[in-house]
């Protein structure tokens, strides 16, 4: 499970960075074509702008699960028994 959570964490970081790169390229293309006023690239207005960006949800989730599984492994190695 620890291995799967580490792989998930690394994969989600990679996907997030690719998303950021694609959004930057779309923004550059829309500025060059002078249509940026018609392209919504995360510039929320009003109440929805106070919500967190969901592109961080999976990296945070996988980081927490990785930390949890590593904690369980360390506990098991130190005490020699499972958590009851």
C-alpha positions, 0 to 999 in steps of 0.5 A: 500500500505504501508503494501504491501511495508513493506511485500515486503521489508522484503521478499526481504531481506529474499530472499537476505540473503538466496541467500547469504547463498546458494552462500556461500555453493556452493563456499564451496562445489566447493572448497572442490571438487577442481573445484572452477576454473570452478564455476562462483559465481559472480566474473565478469571480465572486463566491466560487473564488474562495474555494480551494483549487482542486488540482491540489486535491490528489497530491495532498491525498496521496501525500497524506496516505504515504505519510500514514502508511510509512508511520504504520510501517515504522510503528510496526518495526519499532514495537513489533506489533500491529496497532490494536 
